[in-house]
Amino acid sequence: MNLLMVETQTGREQQFPMRDDYLKEAQKIISDPNILINVVSRRTKQLKFGNKPLVESLERLNPEDIALREIIEGKISYDLYNPKDN
């Protein structure tokens, strides 16, 4: 099991466990670990604030694993900021 370090609203860091198999599959899609962490972190916050998961699961998953599954199944993606686009 791997840990995702996320800074909370109070400025403290909190650890969240993630399933290794989901993490490895998601890394095949988003190979840059910094981008992967940012995508998972942002989606996790959305899920914790009440957004509905975009994937279904028979088992109870924590928000971090749901975010990874959404990446794996192509339900969420990301765009890199490019200042030249503005």
PDB file of N, CA, C and O in Angstrom:
ATOM      1  N   MET A   1       0.839  -1.164   0.000  1.00  0.00           N
ATOM      2  CA  MET A   1       0.000   0.000   0.000  1.00  0.00           C
ATOM      3  C   MET A   1       0.893   1.238   0.000  1.00  0.00           C
ATOM      4  O   MET A   1       1.836   1.328   0.786  1.00  0.00           O
ATOM      5  N   ASN A   2       0.597   2.183  -0.875  1.00  0.00           N
ATOM      6  CA  ASN A   2       1.333   3.439  -0.954  1.00  0.00           C
ATOM      7  C   ASN A   2       0.551   4.531  -0.248  1.00  0.00           C
ATOM      8  O   ASN A   2      -0.649   4.405  -0.004  1.00  0.00           O
ATOM      9  N   LEU A   3       1.264   5.615   0.077  1.00  0.00           N
ATOM     10  CA  LEU A   3       0.630   6.732   0.764  1.00  0.00           C
ATOM     11  C   LEU A   3       0.655   7.972  -0.104  1.00  0.00           C
ATOM     12  O   LEU A   3       1.662   8.275  -0.745  1.00  0.00           O
ATOM     13  N   LEU A   4      -0.445   8.678  -0.122  1.00  0.00           N
ATOM     14  CA  LEU A   4      -0.545   9.975  -0.781  1.00  0.00           C
ATOM     15  C   LEU A   4      -0.483  11.021   0.311  1.00  0.00           C
ATOM     16  O   LEU A   4      -1.268  10.980   1.259  1.00  0.00           O
ATOM     17  N   MET A   5       0.448  11.965   0.188  1.00  0.00           N
ATOM     18  CA  MET A   5       0.567  13.056   1.152  1.00  0.00           C
ATOM     19  C   MET A   5      -0.204  14.247   0.613  1.00  0.00           C
ATOM     20  O   MET A   5       0.078  14.719  -0.489  1.00  0.00           O
ATOM     21  N   VAL A   6      -1.174  14.742   1.374  1.00  0.00           N
ATOM     22  CA  VAL A   6      -2.002  15.866   0.960  1.00  0.00           C
ATOM     23  C   VAL A   6      -1.983  16.914   2.056  1.00  0.00           C
ATOM     24  O   VAL A   6      -2.100  16.596   3.239  1.00  0.00           O
ATOM     25  N   GLU A   7      -1.831  18.182   1.645  1.00  0.00           N
ATOM     26  CA  GLU A   7      -1.887  19.267   2.606  1.00  0.00           C
ATOM     27  C   GLU A   7      -3.349  19.621   2.856  1.00  0.00           C
ATOM     28  O   GLU A   7      -4.106  19.841   1.910  1.00  0.00           O
ATOM     29  N   THR A   8      -3.744  19.677   4.113  1.00  0.00           N
ATOM     30  CA  THR A   8      -5.123  19.979   4.469  1.00  0.00           C
ATOM     31  C   THR A   8      -5.344  21.489   4.467  1.00  0.00           C
ATOM     32  O   THR A   8      -4.405  22.264   4.283  1.00  0.00           O
ATOM     33  N   GLN A   9      -6.584  21.894   4.671  1.00  0.00           N
ATOM     34  CA  GLN A   9      -6.919  23.315   4.689  1.00  0.00           C
ATOM     35  C   GLN A   9      -6.224  24.047   5.830  1.00  0.00           C
ATOM     36  O   GLN A   9      -6.009  25.257   5.750  1.00  0.00           O
ATOM     37  N   THR A  10      -5.878  23.338   6.868  1.00  0.00           N
ATOM     38  CA  THR A  10      -5.193  23.957   8.004  1.00  0.00           C
ATOM     39  C   THR A  10      -3.686  24.022   7.797  1.00  0.00           C
ATOM     40  O   THR A  10      -2.963  24.509   8.665  1.00  0.00           O
ATOM     41  N   GLY A  11      -3.208  23.540   6.663  1.00  0.00           N
ATOM     42  CA  GLY A  11      -1.785  23.593   6.352  1.00  0.00           C
ATOM     43  C   GLY A  11      -1.002  22.387   6.838  1.00  0.00           C
ATOM     44  O   GLY A  11       0.214  22.330   6.655  1.00  0.00           O
ATOM     45  N   ARG A  12      -1.662  21.437   7.443  1.00  0.00           N
ATOM     46  CA  ARG A  12      -0.986  20.225   7.915  1.00  0.00           C
ATOM     47  C   ARG A  12      -1.036  19.160   6.836  1.00  0.00           C
ATOM     48  O   ARG A  12      -1.971  19.117   6.037  1.00  0.00           O
ATOM     49  N   GLU A  13      -0.026  18.299   6.816  1.00  0.00           N
ATOM     50  CA  GLU A  13      -0.011  17.207   5.843  1.00  0.00           C
ATOM     51  C   GLU A  13      -0.735  16.007   6.431  1.00  0.00           C
ATOM     52  O   GLU A  13      -0.638  15.727   7.626  1.00  0.00           O
ATOM     53  N   GLN A  14      -1.464  15.300   5.567  1.00  0.00           N
ATOM     54  CA  GLN A  14      -2.174  14.107   5.976  1.00  0.00           C
ATOM     55  C   GLN A  14      -1.857  12.997   4.984  1.00  0.00           C
ATOM     56  O   GLN A  14      -1.736  13.242   3.783  1.00  0.00           O
ATOM     57  N   GLN A  15      -1.724  11.784   5.488  1.00  0.00           N
ATOM     58  CA  GLN A  15      -1.411  10.640   4.639  1.00  0.00           C
ATOM     59  C   GLN A  15      -2.680   9.869   4.316  1.00  0.00           C
ATOM     60  O   GLN A  15      -3.542   9.676   5.173  1.00  0.00           O
ATOM     61  N   PHE A  16      -2.783   9.425   3.051  1.00  0.00           N
ATOM     62  CA  PHE A  16      -3.903   8.611   2.634  1.00  0.00           C
ATOM     63  C   PHE A  16      -3.365   7.364   1.935  1.00  0.00           C
ATOM     64  O   PHE A  16      -2.565   7.471   1.005  1.00  0.00           O
ATOM     65  N   PRO A  17      -3.799   6.186   2.378  1.00  0.00           N
ATOM     66  CA  PRO A  17      -3.338   4.956   1.727  1.00  0.00           C
ATOM     67  C   PRO A  17      -4.022   4.757   0.372  1.00  0.00           C
ATOM     68  O   PRO A  17      -5.200   5.075   0.207  1.00  0.00           O
ATOM     69  N   MET A  18      -3.265   4.227  -0.593  1.00  0.00           N
ATOM     70  CA  MET A  18      -3.819   3.920  -1.911  1.00  0.00           C
ATOM     71  C   MET A  18      -3.431   2.494  -2.279  1.00  0.00           C
ATOM     72  O   MET A  18      -2.352   2.021  -1.920  1.00  0.00           O
ATOM     73  N   ARG A  19      -4.313   1.820  -2.994  1.00  0.00           N
ATOM     74  CA  ARG A  19      -4.023   0.443  -3.410  1.00  0.00           C
ATOM     75  C   ARG A  19      -2.920   0.439  -4.455  1.00  0.00           C
ATOM     76  O   ARG A  19      -2.947   1.221  -5.406  1.00  0.00           O
ATOM     77  N   ASP A  20      -1.954  -0.445  -4.270  1.00  0.00           N
ATOM     78  CA  ASP A  20      -0.807  -0.536  -5.176  1.00  0.00           C
ATOM     79  C   ASP A  20      -1.215  -0.863  -6.607  1.00  0.00           C
ATOM     80  O   ASP A  20      -0.675  -0.287  -7.552  1.00  0.00           O
ATOM     81  N   ASP A  21      -2.168  -1.786  -6.776  1.00  0.00           N
ATOM     82  CA  ASP A  21      -2.557  -2.175  -8.130  1.00  0.00           C
ATOM     83  C   ASP A  21      -3.215  -1.016  -8.876  1.00  0.00           C
ATOM     84  O   ASP A  21      -2.978  -0.845 -10.072  1.00  0.00           O
ATOM     85  N   TYR A  22      -4.027  -0.229  -8.202  1.00  0.00           N
ATOM     86  CA  TYR A  22      -4.634   0.939  -8.838  1.00  0.00           C
ATOM     87  C   TYR A  22      -3.571   1.984  -9.173  1.00  0.00           C
ATOM     88  O   TYR A  22      -3.599   2.592 -10.243  1.00  0.00           O
ATOM     89  N   LEU A  23      -2.642   2.182  -8.250  1.00  0.00           N
ATOM     90  CA  LEU A  23      -1.593   3.176  -8.476  1.00  0.00           C
ATOM     91  C   LEU A  23      -0.741   2.808  -9.686  1.00  0.00           C
ATOM     92  O   LEU A  23      -0.433   3.673 -10.506  1.00  0.00           O
ATOM     93  N   LYS A  24      -0.360   1.555  -9.811  1.00  0.00           N
ATOM     94  CA  LYS A  24       0.460   1.117 -10.946  1.00  0.00           C
ATOM     95  C   LYS A  24      -0.279   1.279 -12.270  1.00  0.00           C
ATOM     96  O   LYS A  24       0.313   1.689 -13.268  1.00  0.00           O
ATOM     97  N   GLU A  25      -1.567   0.960 -12.281  1.00  0.00           N
ATOM     98  CA  GLU A  25      -2.361   1.127 -13.503  1.00  0.00           C
ATOM     99  C   GLU A  25      -2.512   2.595 -13.866  1.00  0.00           C
ATOM    100  O   GLU A  25      -2.420   2.954 -15.040  1.00  0.00           O
ATOM    101  N   ALA A  26      -2.740   3.446 -12.879  1.00  0.00           N
ATOM    102  CA  ALA A  26      -2.891   4.883 -13.136  1.00  0.00           C
ATOM    103  C   ALA A  26      -1.576   5.488 -13.625  1.00  0.00           C
ATOM    104  O   ALA A  26      -1.590   6.419 -14.429  1.00  0.00           O
ATOM    105  N   GLN A  27      -0.443   4.973 -13.151  1.00  0.00           N
ATOM    106  CA  GLN A  27       0.862   5.470 -13.591  1.00  0.00           C
ATOM    107  C   GLN A  27       1.124   5.157 -15.061  1.00  0.00           C
ATOM    108  O   GLN A  27       1.936   5.827 -15.699  1.00  0.00           O
ATOM    109  N   LYS A  28       0.457   4.160 -15.598  1.00  0.00           N
ATOM    110  CA  LYS A  28       0.580   3.869 -17.031  1.00  0.00           C
ATOM    111  C   LYS A  28      -0.110   4.957 -17.855  1.00  0.00           C
ATOM    112  O   LYS A  28       0.254   5.184 -19.009  1.00  0.00           O
ATOM    113  N   ILE A  29      -1.092   5.622 -17.276  1.00  0.00           N
ATOM    114  CA  ILE A  29      -1.855   6.648 -17.977  1.00  0.00           C
ATOM    115  C   ILE A  29      -1.249   8.028 -17.746  1.00  0.00           C
ATOM    116  O   ILE A  29      -1.086   8.807 -18.685  1.00  0.00           O
ATOM    117  N   ILE A  30      -0.916   8.327 -16.487  1.00  0.00           N
ATOM    118  CA  ILE A  30      -0.261   9.594 -16.129  1.00  0.00           C
ATOM    119  C   ILE A  30       1.097   9.220 -15.545  1.00  0.00           C
ATOM    120  O   ILE A  30       1.212   8.919 -14.357  1.00  0.00           O
ATOM    121  N   SER A  31       2.115   9.241 -16.385  1.00  0.00           N
ATOM    122  CA  SER A  31       3.427   8.732 -15.973  1.00  0.00           C
ATOM    123  C   SER A  31       4.199   9.678 -15.054  1.00  0.00           C
ATOM    124  O   SER A  31       5.042   9.227 -14.280  1.00  0.00           O
ATOM    125  N   ASP A  32       3.925  10.976 -15.127  1.00  0.00           N
ATOM    126  CA  ASP A  32       4.610  11.935 -14.267  1.00  0.00           C
ATOM    127  C   ASP A  32       4.001  11.858 -12.865  1.00  0.00           C
ATOM    128  O   ASP A  32       2.823  12.171 -12.694  1.00  0.00           O
ATOM    129  N   PRO A  33       4.786  11.445 -11.852  1.00  0.00           N
ATOM    130  CA  PRO A  33       4.216  11.282 -10.509  1.00  0.00           C
ATOM    131  C   PRO A  33       3.674  12.578  -9.909  1.00  0.00           C
ATOM    132  O   PRO A  33       2.703  12.546  -9.153  1.00  0.00           O
ATOM    133  N   ASN A  34       4.277  13.703 -10.231  1.00  0.00           N
ATOM    134  CA  ASN A  34       3.783  14.978  -9.695  1.00  0.00           C
ATOM    135  C   ASN A  34       2.400  15.311 -10.245  1.00  0.00           C
ATOM    136  O   ASN A  34       1.523  15.764  -9.509  1.00  0.00           O
ATOM    137  N   ILE A  35       2.215  15.084 -11.534  1.00  0.00           N
ATOM    138  CA  ILE A  35       0.906  15.341 -12.141  1.00  0.00           C
ATOM    139  C   ILE A  35      -0.125  14.359 -11.593  1.00  0.00           C
ATOM    140  O   ILE A  35      -1.253  14.747 -11.288  1.00  0.00           O
ATOM    141  N   LEU A  36       0.257  13.098 -11.469  1.00  0.00           N
ATOM    142  CA  LEU A  36      -0.659  12.087 -10.938  1.00  0.00           C
ATOM    143  C   LEU A  36      -1.113  12.456  -9.531  1.00  0.00           C
ATOM    144  O   LEU A  36      -2.300  12.366  -9.218  1.00  0.00           O
ATOM    145  N   ILE A  37      -0.188  12.866  -8.691  1.00  0.00           N
ATOM    146  CA  ILE A  37      -0.531  13.259  -7.324  1.00  0.00           C
ATOM    147  C   ILE A  37      -1.493  14.439  -7.331  1.00  0.00           C
ATOM    148  O   ILE A  37      -2.460  14.461  -6.569  1.00  0.00           O
ATOM    149  N   ASN A  38      -1.228  15.422  -8.193  1.00  0.00           N
ATOM    150  CA  ASN A  38      -2.107  16.589  -8.258  1.00  0.00           C
ATOM    151  C   ASN A  38      -3.508  16.219  -8.726  1.00  0.00           C
ATOM    152  O   ASN A  38      -4.494  16.699  -8.167  1.00  0.00           O
ATOM    153  N   VAL A  39      -3.606  15.372  -9.744  1.00  0.00           N
ATOM    154  CA  VAL A  39      -4.916  14.970 -10.260  1.00  0.00           C
ATOM    155  C   VAL A  39      -5.685  14.189  -9.194  1.00  0.00           C
ATOM    156  O   VAL A  39      -6.864  14.449  -8.954  1.00  0.00           O
ATOM    157  N   VAL A  40      -5.013  13.234  -8.559  1.00  0.00           N
ATOM    158  CA  VAL A  40      -5.673  12.429  -7.523  1.00  0.00           C
ATOM    159  C   VAL A  40      -6.076  13.312  -6.344  1.00  0.00           C
ATOM    160  O   VAL A  40      -7.178  13.170  -5.812  1.00  0.00           O
ATOM    161  N   SER A  41      -5.207  14.206  -5.939  1.00  0.00           N
ATOM    162  CA  SER A  41      -5.495  15.085  -4.807  1.00  0.00           C
ATOM    163  C   SER A  41      -6.698  15.978  -5.078  1.00  0.00           C
ATOM    164  O   SER A  41      -7.582  16.106  -4.231  1.00  0.00           O
ATOM    165  N   ARG A  42      -6.735  16.593  -6.250  1.00  0.00           N
ATOM    166  CA  ARG A  42      -7.863  17.469  -6.584  1.00  0.00           C
ATOM    167  C   ARG A  42      -9.174  16.692  -6.670  1.00  0.00           C
ATOM    168  O   ARG A  42     -10.206  17.146  -6.174  1.00  0.00           O
ATOM    169  N   ARG A  43      -9.129  15.535  -7.296  1.00  0.00           N
ATOM    170  CA  ARG A  43     -10.352  14.742  -7.424  1.00  0.00           C
ATOM    171  C   ARG A  43     -10.808  14.223  -6.060  1.00  0.00           C
ATOM    172  O   ARG A  43     -12.007  14.157  -5.789  1.00  0.00           O
ATOM    173  N   THR A  44      -9.853  13.856  -5.203  1.00  0.00           N
ATOM    174  CA  THR A  44     -10.178  13.393  -3.860  1.00  0.00           C
ATOM    175  C   THR A  44     -10.915  14.484  -3.085  1.00  0.00           C
ATOM    176  O   THR A  44     -11.903  14.207  -2.404  1.00  0.00           O
ATOM    177  N   LYS A  45     -10.438  15.711  -3.188  1.00  0.00           N
ATOM    178  CA  LYS A  45     -11.116  16.826  -2.516  1.00  0.00           C
ATOM    179  C   LYS A  45     -12.539  16.983  -3.039  1.00  0.00           C
ATOM    180  O   LYS A  45     -13.466  17.203  -2.259  1.00  0.00           O
ATOM    181  N   GLN A  46     -12.716  16.871  -4.354  1.00  0.00           N
ATOM    182  CA  GLN A  46     -14.056  16.983  -4.935  1.00  0.00           C
ATOM    183  C   GLN A  46     -14.983  15.902  -4.381  1.00  0.00           C
ATOM    184  O   GLN A  46     -16.134  16.173  -4.039  1.00  0.00           O
ATOM    185  N   LEU A  47     -14.466  14.676  -4.296  1.00  0.00           N
ATOM    186  CA  LEU A  47     -15.274  13.566  -3.778  1.00  0.00           C
ATOM    187  C   LEU A  47     -15.632  13.788  -2.314  1.00  0.00           C
ATOM    188  O   LEU A  47     -16.757  13.511  -1.899  1.00  0.00           O
ATOM    189  N   LYS A  48     -14.689  14.284  -1.538  1.00  0.00           N
ATOM    190  CA  LYS A  48     -14.944  14.522  -0.116  1.00  0.00           C
ATOM    191  C   LYS A  48     -15.932  15.655   0.103  1.00  0.00           C
ATOM    192  O   LYS A  48     -16.605  15.692   1.133  1.00  0.00           O
ATOM    193  N   PHE A  49     -16.035  16.583  -0.850  1.00  0.00           N
ATOM    194  CA  PHE A  49     -16.999  17.683  -0.742  1.00  0.00           C
ATOM    195  C   PHE A  49     -18.341  17.334  -1.370  1.00  0.00           C
ATOM    196  O   PHE A  49     -19.196  18.204  -1.534  1.00  0.00           O
ATOM    197  N   GLY A  50     -18.532  16.056  -1.726  1.00  0.00           N
ATOM    198  CA  GLY A  50     -19.853  15.611  -2.145  1.00  0.00           C
ATOM    199  C   GLY A  50     -20.047  15.274  -3.610  1.00  0.00           C
ATOM    200  O   GLY A  50     -21.127  14.825  -3.992  1.00  0.00           O
ATOM    201  N   ASN A  51     -19.026  15.478  -4.450  1.00  0.00           N
ATOM    202  CA  ASN A  51     -19.184  15.085  -5.853  1.00  0.00           C
ATOM    203  C   ASN A  51     -19.346  13.568  -5.943  1.00  0.00           C
ATOM    204  O   ASN A  51     -18.732  12.818  -5.184  1.00  0.00           O
ATOM    205  N   LYS A  52     -20.167  13.140  -6.867  1.00  0.00           N
ATOM    206  CA  LYS A  52     -20.440  11.713  -7.029  1.00  0.00           C
ATOM    207  C   LYS A  52     -19.314  11.029  -7.803  1.00  0.00           C
ATOM    208  O   LYS A  52     -18.773  11.608  -8.744  1.00  0.00           O
ATOM    209  N   PRO A  53     -18.957   9.804  -7.416  1.00  0.00           N
ATOM    210  CA  PRO A  53     -17.954   9.048  -8.167  1.00  0.00           C
ATOM    211  C   PRO A  53     -18.422   8.786  -9.595  1.00  0.00           C
ATOM    212  O   PRO A  53     -19.615   8.612  -9.845  1.00  0.00           O
ATOM    213  N   LEU A  54     -17.478   8.760 -10.522  1.00  0.00           N
ATOM    214  CA  LEU A  54     -17.773   8.495 -11.930  1.00  0.00           C
ATOM    215  C   LEU A  54     -17.632   7.019 -12.275  1.00  0.00           C
ATOM    216  O   LEU A  54     -17.853   6.619 -13.418  1.00  0.00           O
ATOM    217  N   VAL A  55     -17.265   6.215 -11.290  1.00  0.00           N
ATOM    218  CA  VAL A  55     -17.124   4.767 -11.481  1.00  0.00           C
ATOM    219  C   VAL A  55     -17.937   4.057 -10.406  1.00  0.00           C
ATOM    220  O   VAL A  55     -18.186   4.599  -9.329  1.00  0.00           O
ATOM    221  N   GLU A  56     -18.337   2.852 -10.721  1.00  0.00           N
ATOM    222  CA  GLU A  56     -19.057   2.033  -9.752  1.00  0.00           C
ATOM    223  C   GLU A  56     -18.139   0.952  -9.227  1.00  0.00           C
ATOM    224  O   GLU A  56     -17.247   0.484  -9.934  1.00  0.00           O
ATOM    225  N   SER A  57     -18.360   0.558  -7.986  1.00  0.00           N
ATOM    226  CA  SER A  57     -17.540  -0.486  -7.389  1.00  0.00           C
ATOM    227  C   SER A  57     -18.387  -1.309  -6.437  1.00  0.00           C
ATOM    228  O   SER A  57     -19.228  -0.776  -5.714  1.00  0.00           O
ATOM    229  N   LEU A  58     -18.159  -2.605  -6.443  1.00  0.00           N
ATOM    230  CA  LEU A  58     -18.867  -3.481  -5.516  1.00  0.00           C
ATOM    231  C   LEU A  58     -18.256  -3.407  -4.123  1.00  0.00           C
ATOM    232  O   LEU A  58     -18.919  -3.710  -3.131  1.00  0.00           O
ATOM    233  N   GLU A  59     -17.001  -3.007  -4.051  1.00  0.00           N
ATOM    234  CA  GLU A  59     -16.347  -2.879  -2.748  1.00  0.00           C
ATOM    235  C   GLU A  59     -16.326  -1.413  -2.332  1.00  0.00           C
ATOM    236  O   GLU A  59     -16.445  -0.516  -3.166  1.00  0.00           O
ATOM    237  N   ARG A  60     -16.176  -1.190  -1.050  1.00  0.00           N
ATOM    238  CA  ARG A  60     -16.116   0.181  -0.538  1.00  0.00           C
ATOM    239  C   ARG A  60     -14.692   0.692  -0.712  1.00  0.00           C
ATOM    240  O   ARG A  60     -13.753   0.148  -0.130  1.00  0.00           O
ATOM    241  N   LEU A  61     -14.541   1.740  -1.515  1.00  0.00           N
ATOM    242  CA  LEU A  61     -13.234   2.320  -1.780  1.00  0.00           C
ATOM    243  C   LEU A  61     -13.113   3.679  -1.106  1.00  0.00           C
ATOM    244  O   LEU A  61     -14.100   4.400  -0.955  1.00  0.00           O
ATOM    245  N   ASN A  62     -11.893   4.021  -0.703  1.00  0.00           N
ATOM    246  CA  ASN A  62     -11.679   5.362  -0.176  1.00  0.00           C
ATOM    247  C   ASN A  62     -11.600   6.333  -1.352  1.00  0.00           C
ATOM    248  O   ASN A  62     -11.397   5.900  -2.486  1.00  0.00           O
ATOM    249  N   PRO A  63     -11.756   7.631  -1.111  1.00  0.00           N
ATOM    250  CA  PRO A  63     -11.783   8.602  -2.213  1.00  0.00           C
ATOM    251  C   PRO A  63     -10.523   8.581  -3.092  1.00  0.00           C
ATOM    252  O   PRO A  63     -10.607   8.823  -4.296  1.00  0.00           O
ATOM    253  N   GLU A  64      -9.374   8.296  -2.505  1.00  0.00           N
ATOM    254  CA  GLU A  64      -8.134   8.238  -3.283  1.00  0.00           C
ATOM    255  C   GLU A  64      -8.174   7.097  -4.298  1.00  0.00           C
ATOM    256  O   GLU A  64      -7.752   7.263  -5.442  1.00  0.00           O
ATOM    257  N   ASP A  65      -8.680   5.945  -3.878  1.00  0.00           N
ATOM    258  CA  ASP A  65      -8.781   4.808  -4.793  1.00  0.00           C
ATOM    259  C   ASP A  65      -9.850   5.038  -5.860  1.00  0.00           C
ATOM    260  O   ASP A  65      -9.699   4.598  -7.000  1.00  0.00           O
ATOM    261  N   ILE A  66     -10.924   5.725  -5.494  1.00  0.00           N
ATOM    262  CA  ILE A  66     -11.940   6.067  -6.491  1.00  0.00           C
ATOM    263  C   ILE A  66     -11.324   6.965  -7.562  1.00  0.00           C
ATOM    264  O   ILE A  66     -11.554   6.760  -8.754  1.00  0.00           O
ATOM    265  N   ALA A  67     -10.540   7.963  -7.139  1.00  0.00           N
ATOM    266  CA  ALA A  67      -9.888   8.862  -8.094  1.00  0.00           C
ATOM    267  C   ALA A  67      -8.953   8.080  -9.019  1.00  0.00           C
ATOM    268  O   ALA A  67      -8.923   8.330 -10.224  1.00  0.00           O
ATOM    269  N   LEU A  68      -8.204   7.151  -8.471  1.00  0.00           N
ATOM    270  CA  LEU A  68      -7.316   6.330  -9.302  1.00  0.00           C
ATOM    271  C   LEU A  68      -8.122   5.500 -10.300  1.00  0.00           C
ATOM    272  O   LEU A  68      -7.754   5.414 -11.471  1.00  0.00           O
ATOM    273  N   ARG A  69      -9.213   4.891  -9.847  1.00  0.00           N
ATOM    274  CA  ARG A  69     -10.062   4.107 -10.751  1.00  0.00           C
ATOM    275  C   ARG A  69     -10.635   4.974 -11.857  1.00  0.00           C
ATOM    276  O   ARG A  69     -10.739   4.532 -13.002  1.00  0.00           O
ATOM    277  N   GLU A  70     -11.009   6.206 -11.526  1.00  0.00           N
ATOM    278  CA  GLU A  70     -11.549   7.113 -12.540  1.00  0.00           C
ATOM    279  C   GLU A  70     -10.488   7.428 -13.599  1.00  0.00           C
ATOM    280  O   GLU A  70     -10.808   7.535 -14.783  1.00  0.00           O
ATOM    281  N   ILE A  71      -9.248   7.573 -13.184  1.00  0.00           N
ATOM    282  CA  ILE A  71      -8.150   7.796 -14.138  1.00  0.00           C
ATOM    283  C   ILE A  71      -7.973   6.552 -15.003  1.00  0.00           C
ATOM    284  O   ILE A  71      -7.882   6.653 -16.227  1.00  0.00           O
ATOM    285  N   ILE A  72      -7.925   5.404 -14.386  1.00  0.00           N
ATOM    286  CA  ILE A  72      -7.717   4.138 -15.101  1.00  0.00           C
ATOM    287  C   ILE A  72      -8.805   3.916 -16.149  1.00  0.00           C
ATOM    288  O   ILE A  72      -8.522   3.478 -17.265  1.00  0.00           O
ATOM    289  N   GLU A  73     -10.039   4.218 -15.786  1.00  0.00           N
ATOM    290  CA  GLU A  73     -11.163   3.972 -16.690  1.00  0.00           C
ATOM    291  C   GLU A  73     -11.408   5.130 -17.660  1.00  0.00           C
ATOM    292  O   GLU A  73     -12.372   5.103 -18.425  1.00  0.00           O
ATOM    293  N   GLY A  74     -10.540   6.145 -17.632  1.00  0.00           N
ATOM    294  CA  GLY A  74     -10.646   7.242 -18.582  1.00  0.00           C
ATOM    295  C   GLY A  74     -11.782   8.210 -18.296  1.00  0.00           C
ATOM    296  O   GLY A  74     -12.219   8.933 -19.191  1.00  0.00           O
ATOM    297  N   LYS A  75     -12.262   8.232 -17.069  1.00  0.00           N
ATOM    298  CA  LYS A  75     -13.375   9.113 -16.704  1.00  0.00           C
ATOM    299  C   LYS A  75     -12.907  10.534 -16.399  1.00  0.00           C
ATOM    300  O   LYS A  75     -13.680  11.481 -16.543  1.00  0.00           O
ATOM    301  N   ILE A  76     -11.653  10.693 -15.979  1.00  0.00           N
ATOM    302  CA  ILE A  76     -11.101  12.026 -15.750  1.00  0.00           C
ATOM    303  C   ILE A  76      -9.746  12.126 -16.440  1.00  0.00           C
ATOM    304  O   ILE A  76      -9.049  11.128 -16.626  1.00  0.00           O
ATOM    305  N   SER A  77      -9.397  13.332 -16.808  1.00  0.00           N
ATOM    306  CA  SER A  77      -8.108  13.585 -17.448  1.00  0.00           C
ATOM    307  C   SER A  77      -7.601  14.929 -16.953  1.00  0.00           C
ATOM    308  O   SER A  77      -8.154  15.495 -16.011  1.00  0.00           O
ATOM    309  N   TYR A  78      -6.570  15.433 -17.573  1.00  0.00           N
ATOM    310  CA  TYR A  78      -5.996  16.706 -17.157  1.00  0.00           C
ATOM    311  C   TYR A  78      -5.448  17.433 -18.373  1.00  0.00           C
ATOM    312  O   TYR A  78      -5.145  16.817 -19.394  1.00  0.00           O
ATOM    313  N   ASP A  79      -5.324  18.739 -18.255  1.00  0.00           N
ATOM    314  CA  ASP A  79      -4.682  19.573 -19.257  1.00  0.00           C
ATOM    315  C   ASP A  79      -3.596  20.371 -18.560  1.00  0.00           C
ATOM    316  O   ASP A  79      -3.824  20.936 -17.490  1.00  0.00           O
ATOM    317  N   LEU A  80      -2.434  20.416 -19.153  1.00  0.00           N
ATOM    318  CA  LEU A  80      -1.360  21.224 -18.588  1.00  0.00           C
ATOM    319  C   LEU A  80      -1.563  22.682 -18.979  1.00  0.00           C
ATOM    320  O   LEU A  80      -1.985  22.986 -20.095  1.00  0.00           O
ATOM    321  N   TYR A  81      -1.262  23.562 -18.063  1.00  0.00           N
ATOM    322  CA  TYR A  81      -1.395  25.003 -18.322  1.00  0.00           C
ATOM    323  C   TYR A  81      -0.302  25.426 -19.303  1.00  0.00           C
ATOM    324  O   TYR A  81       0.871  25.096 -19.128  1.00  0.00           O
ATOM    325  N   ASN A  82      -0.702  26.150 -20.319  1.00  0.00           N
ATOM    326  CA  ASN A  82       0.246  26.680 -21.284  1.00  0.00           C
ATOM    327  C   ASN A  82      -0.033  28.185 -21.421  1.00  0.00           C
ATOM    328  O   ASN A  82      -1.070  28.563 -21.964  1.00  0.00           O
ATOM    329  N   PRO A  83       0.873  29.048 -20.939  1.00  0.00           N
ATOM    330  CA  PRO A  83       0.603  30.484 -20.986  1.00  0.00           C
ATOM    331  C   PRO A  83       0.443  31.014 -22.406  1.00  0.00           C
ATOM    332  O   PRO A  83      -0.164  32.069 -22.591  1.00  0.00           O
ATOM    333  N   LYS A  84       0.961  30.328 -23.404  1.00  0.00           N
ATOM    334  CA  LYS A  84       0.837  30.770 -24.792  1.00  0.00           C
ATOM    335  C   LYS A  84      -0.586  30.622 -25.311  1.00  0.00           C
ATOM    336  O   LYS A  84      -0.953  31.245 -26.307  1.00  0.00           O
ATOM    337  N   ASP A  85      -1.400  29.791 -24.632  1.00  0.00           N
ATOM    338  CA  ASP A  85      -2.785  29.594 -25.057  1.00  0.00           C
ATOM    339  C   ASP A  85      -3.670  30.783 -24.714  1.00  0.00           C
ATOM    340  O   ASP A  85      -4.770  30.902 -25.254  1.00  0.00           O
ATOM    341  N   ASN A  86      -3.220  31.662 -23.835  1.00  0.00           N
ATOM    342  CA  ASN A  86      -4.039  32.816 -23.421  1.00  0.00           C
ATOM    343  C   ASN A  86      -3.854  33.991 -24.303  1.00  0.00           C
ATOM    344  O   ASN A  86      -4.473  35.032 -24.082  1.00  0.00           O
TER     345      ASN A  86
END
